[in-house]
Amino acid sequence: MIRIPEPELMDDEAQALAYVNADFEVPHSHFIELSQSQWPAENIAGEVIDLGCGPADISIRFAKAFPDTSVLGVDGAQAMLSHGVTRIQNEGLQERITLEHCLLPNADLPSQYFQTVISNSLLHHLHEPQVLWQSIKQCAAPGARVFVMDLMRPDSEAIATQMMRDYVLDEPEILQHDFYHSLLAAFTIDEVRAQLRQAELQGLDVKAISDRHLLVAGRIN
């Protein structure tokens, strides 16, 4: 199935609210569990950047899982960030998590600064995927950990429709719509491997971690 891009930003308030209230417990918990198992012998500490942080659920979960980290979450959708600020305050994590409105690519991001770079469900929104990989190269310190999770495009629209029914049928219609179109906009594993080769990110590997998610993880050489 040919990729069908979707809008890059989720800046509609109704869309942002639906996303904030959606049940992402399973995939977001899986993100943290996989990140913990990726480097089991290491104390993950220091500065972390969450690219495309949305309403900061992953940023919050990551900060809780790794208490020796400080997290900068960046996103291009102000509607998402506004909800994230409230959630961070409610969790009492405002001393450890900072959110910034930021469109990628952005030359003002700190250069070679972050010990860990994470991203969840940003890649499929980008019309040009190198925006993500080059942003990672820009802001990651030498030897930095990279952990990127995203949707994986199914083989057909029929499969995408079935996945929507399987996973978000109980969610609001706007979220069902977004999930379906995000599946169509996602990349395949082979496409992501080609992107990593183009970006010369030889230290990163990609693999499927569910029927609808892929994971890119490794280190900056």
N, C-alpha and C positions, 0 to 999 in steps of 0.2 A: 504494500500500500504506500502510495506517495505521501510524503509529509504535507500537512496542511497547516501553515503557521496560524497562530492566534494573536490577539493584541498583547503587546509586551507588558503593559501595566494593568494592575487591578486597582484602579483608583476611584471606582464608583462606590459610594458609601453602602448601598444595599449589598453589593457584591462583597465588600470588605466585611460587613456585619455577618453575612452568611458564612463566610470563611472562618471568622472568629468563633462562631457558635457551632461549627461543624465538629463532628466526632472524628478526630485524627489520632485518637489514642494508640491504635495499633501501629500505623506506620511511623508515627513520631517516637513511640517507645522503641520500635525496632531500630530507628536511626541511632538512638542513644546506646542501645545494647550492642549494635554492630561497631559503633565507635569505641566502646569499651573493650571489645574483643579484638579490635584491629591492632592495638598496641598494649597488650595485657601487662607487659613487664615495665611499662613506663608510667611515671607520674606526669600526666598531662597538665602542664602549668603554663603561666605566662599569658601573652596577649593572643586573643582569638578574634578573627573577623568572620561574621556570618553574612555572606553575600546573598542578597534577596531574602532578608529575614522576615518579611511580611509582618504579622502581628506579634512576632518575637517568641512564639511558643518554643521553637527549637533553641533559640538563644537562652531562654529561661531554663529549659530542661538540661542543656549542656552545662550551664553555670552551676546548676544544682549537682549534676553528676561529677563535675570536676571543680571542686571548691577552691583550687589554687589558680583559677583562671580569671581573667577579665575579658569581657566580650564587647566588641563593637558590632552592632547590627546595622546594616545599610540596606535601603530599599528605595526604589523610585516612586512608590505609591504612598503619598502622605496619609491617605485614608487608613491604610494598614498600620502605618507607624503610630498614628494617634491611639489606636487600640492597644498597640504594644506598650506604649508609655504607661497607660493605665494598668496593664497587667504587671509590668515590672514593679510599679509602685505598690501594688497589692501584695506582691511577693516579698517586698522589702529588699529588692536586689538593685536599687538604683545606684548604689555605690560600686557595683561590679558590672552592670550592663548599661551601655550607652547606645542610643539609637540616633542615626543620622539619615536625613533625606539625601539620597545620592543616586544619580543616574550613571550607569556604566556604559562605556568606559569613562573613567574619571581620573584625570591626571593628578588631582589633589589627594588621592588616597595615599597614605604613608607608604613609602617605597621600601621593600624588603624588610618589613617590620614585624609581621605577625608570625608567631611560632606555630600556629594552627589556623588553617583556613577551612571553613565548613560552608556548605550550601545545600539547601533542600528545595527541590522543585522550582529552581530558577531556570535551568538550562532550556527546558522545553518552551519557555516564554520568549526566548531570544530569537530574533530573526537571523542574527549572525552569531553562531555558537562561539566563535573565537573571542567574542567579547568576554565571556566567562573565563576561558583559559588564559587569555592575555592579562586579565585583571588579577587572576591568581598568581601568574608569574610576576606581576608588578608588585604586589603587596606581600608576598610570602618571603620570609627570611630564608637564607640558605639552610637546607635540611628540614624545612617546615613540613609538618604533617598536613595532608590534604584529604578531605573527606566530603565527597559530593554524592548525594542521592537524588534520583530523579525518576520520573515516569519513563516507561519504555514502550515504544509504539508497537501495537499489536499488528498482526498480519492483515487484518481486514476491518472494515467499518462494522461488520456484523459482530466480530469479536469485541470491538470497542463498545458496542451497544450492550452486549451481554455483560461485560465488566461493569458498565454503569448500573445495570440492574442488580448485579451481584453485590456491589460495594457501596452505592450511594442512593439506592432506591428510597430510603427513608429520610433522605436529606431534602432541603428545599429545592424547588425546580431550578433555581438559578445555579445551585451547586451541581446538580445533575448535568446541566448544560455545560458548565465550565469543565467538569471532569471529563466528559465525553470529548470535548474539543481539545482539551489538554492531551488526551491520549493520541488524538490525530496529529497533534503538533510535536509530540515527543520524538526522540531519536532512537534508532536501533543501536545495539551494541557495536555492530560493524561501523556504523557512522561515527560513533563516539571514539572508537579506536582510531579512525582516520583523522578525527579532530585532534586527538592527542599527538599523533605523529606530526601533523602540521604545526602544532604548537611546540614541538620538540620537548614534550613532557614525558620523557622515557621512564621516569620513576613512578608513573601512575598506571594502575591496572583497572580494567573495567570488567564487571561480571553481573549477571542477573542474580537478584536476591529474592525475587518473587515473580509471580506471573505478570506483574505490571511495573516493577521497579528494577532499576539498575543502580550499581554502586561504582563510583570511581574513587579509588583510595591509593595512598602511597606517600612518597616524599618528593619534595623539590630537590633535584640534584644540584 
